[in-house]
Amino acid sequence: MVGAGLAGLTAAAALASAGVMTALIGRRGAHDQRSSALLAGSVAALDALGIWSGCAAHAAPLRRLRIIDATERLIRAPEVTFDASEIGLPAFGYCIENRHLLNALEARAQELPRLLRIEQDAHEIDIRLKDVKLTFAGGAVCAALTVGADGRRSLCRVAAGIAADERKYPQAALTFTVRHTRPHNDISTEFHRATGPFTLVPLPGRRSSIVWVLDTANAAKFAALDDAALAVEAEQTAHSILGRFEIEGGRGFFPLAVATARQFARNRVALIGEAAHLVPPIGAQGLNLGLRDAATLAELVVAARCNGADIGAAGLLRRYDAARRADVDSRAFAIDLLNRSLLSDVLPLQGARGLGLYLIDRIGPLRRALMREGIQPAAAVPRLMRGERL
């Protein structure tokens, strides 16, 4: 396992807790200013792995989602609200700061006797006929299967000879946390603006995480503001629905792109998380996709090990690729289309977007189907995502 971020730690915990000897190579994740909306299946998986209890106190339920068209264009979509109770759930999931989730994952990793933690970066990956040799400062390990959880510039992906299709957007995301004077009532509000979405993600108390997507020039300009000035700009962009803002803690800043590996597994290497796919921060799909990768791969590996099969065999890698392809491709396509529709000045495209949201708002069965599919794909749900142990 290469990469000690959220997806990598989850995959390592899933494998080691099922009795698979696992080496996790990677430095501890840097302090992350972002937050994540963990959908119901992801929460179920973390609970089954004994991780959720370590971070639940730092999470806020996500009961409703609001989409507000703030593009100020000629054709605007109606406001759409998604309510978890409409599909029989108390919440779509839970929102948590990544630092708390990372701490809970690290704590669980230390409890697993079959998880070897190597806090070094992998320098070289040598793929051989029957195993993979991974070299790091001070040593090396060999494994029948290497899991690449090493991010968008994945060394594992390159070593396996897997190409990726990537397109950069003229946008960047600014992330930070605010305290506010009005309660959020467990509602996430996403303002669709001409430069990208501005999203308020509820956190415990009167606190919210903000993900603000802007054109590259304005993103850099706002990132350079002091806390007081940034709070005023964010409050105005949010139309003061949560009252006065006060910036809390640091900030994150990253350019946006969409990318998908042409294969998710090859040559004894399986890719998960951003090593396999990268999507803009729209619709709370990024991390949840990575956790489904981890759960799917762990299930396949554990089953192969129980049958005495080679866990790095080409057949297992093909099954993993097939199991993840439809989920990843469909969500990446939908997110890319929505983002480009916000950036486009083409009236027919704006009209199609507005009509689509109108139909979702008006047609209950369609809205409920989209909510269920948004939380978790209907096909091939891995056992961990159902709350079952491997």
Rosetta blueprint (number, residue, H / E / L):
1 M L
2 V E
3 G L
4 A L
5 G L
6 L H
7 A H
8 G H
9 L H
10 T H
11 A H
12 A H
13 A H
14 A H
15 L H
16 A H
17 S H
18 A L
19 G L
20 V L
21 M L
22 T E
23 A E
24 L E
25 I E
26 G L
27 R L
28 R L
29 G L
30 A L
31 H L
32 D L
33 Q L
34 R L
35 S E
36 S E
37 A E
38 L E
39 L E
40 A H
41 G H
42 S H
43 V H
44 A H
45 A H
46 L H
47 D H
48 A H
49 L L
50 G L
51 I L
52 W H
53 S H
54 G H
55 C L
56 A H
57 A H
58 H H
59 A E
60 A E
61 P E
62 L E
63 R L
64 R E
65 L E
66 R E
67 I E
68 I E
69 D E
70 A L
71 T L
72 E L
73 R L
74 L L
75 I L
76 R L
77 A L
78 P L
79 E L
80 V E
81 T E
82 F E
83 D E
84 A H
85 S H
86 E H
87 I H
88 G L
89 L L
90 P L
91 A L
92 F L
93 G E
94 Y E
95 C E
96 I E
97 E E
98 N H
99 R H
100 H H
101 L H
102 L H
103 N H
104 A H
105 L H
106 E H
107 A H
108 R H
109 A H
110 Q H
111 E H
112 L L
113 P L
114 R L
115 L E
116 L E
117 R E
118 I E
119 E L
120 Q L
121 D L
122 A E
123 H E
124 E E
125 I E
126 D E
127 I E
128 R L
129 L L
130 K L
131 D L
132 V E
133 K E
134 L E
135 T E
136 F E
137 A L
138 G L
139 G E
140 A E
141 V E
142 C E
143 A E
144 A L
145 L L
146 T E
147 V E
148 G E
149 A L
150 D L
151 G L
152 R L
153 R L
154 S L
155 L H
156 C H
157 R H
158 V H
159 A H
160 A L
161 G L
162 I L
163 A L
164 A E
165 D E
166 E E
167 R E
168 K E
169 Y E
170 P E
171 Q E
172 A E
173 A E
174 L E
175 T E
176 F E
177 T E
178 V E
179 R E
180 H E
181 T L
182 R L
183 P L
184 H L
185 N L
186 D L
187 I E
188 S E
189 T E
190 E E
191 F E
192 H E
193 R E
194 A L
195 T L
196 G E
197 P E
198 F E
199 T E
200 L E
201 V E
202 P E
203 L E
204 P L
205 G L
206 R L
207 R E
208 S E
209 S E
210 I E
211 V E
212 W E
213 V E
214 L E
215 D E
216 T H
217 A H
218 N H
219 A H
220 A H
221 K H
222 F H
223 A H
224 A L
225 L L
226 D L
227 D H
228 A H
229 A H
230 L H
231 A H
232 V H
233 E H
234 A H
235 E H
236 Q H
237 T H
238 A L
239 H L
240 S L
241 I L
242 L L
243 G L
244 R L
245 F E
246 E E
247 I E
248 E E
249 G E
250 G E
251 R E
252 G E
253 F E
254 F E
255 P E
256 L E
257 A E
258 V E
259 A E
260 T E
261 A E
262 R L
263 Q L
264 F L
265 A E
266 R E
267 N L
268 R L
269 V E
270 A E
271 L E
272 I L
273 G H
274 E H
275 A H
276 A L
277 H E
278 L E
279 V L
280 P L
281 P L
282 I L
283 G L
284 A L
285 Q L
286 G H
287 L H
288 N H
289 L H
290 G H
291 L H
292 R H
293 D H
294 A H
295 A H
296 T H
297 L H
298 A H
299 E H
300 L H
301 V H
302 V H
303 A H
304 A H
305 R H
306 C H
307 N L
308 G L
309 A L
310 D L
311 I L
312 G L
313 A L
314 A H
315 G H
316 L H
317 L H
318 R H
319 R H
320 Y H
321 D H
322 A H
323 A H
324 R H
325 R H
326 A H
327 D H
328 V H
329 D H
330 S H
331 R H
332 A H
333 F H
334 A H
335 I H
336 D H
337 L H
338 L H
339 N H
340 R H
341 S H
342 L H
343 L H
344 S L
345 D L
346 V L
347 L H
348 P H
349 L H
350 Q H
351 G H
352 A H
353 R H
354 G H
355 L H
356 G H
357 L H
358 Y H
359 L H
360 I H
361 D H
362 R H
363 I L
364 G H
365 P H
366 L H
367 R H
368 R H
369 A H
370 L H
371 M H
372 R H
373 E H
374 G H
375 I H
376 Q L
377 P L
378 A L
379 A L
380 A L
381 V L
382 P L
383 R H
384 L H
385 M H
386 R H
387 G L
388 E L
389 R L
390 L L
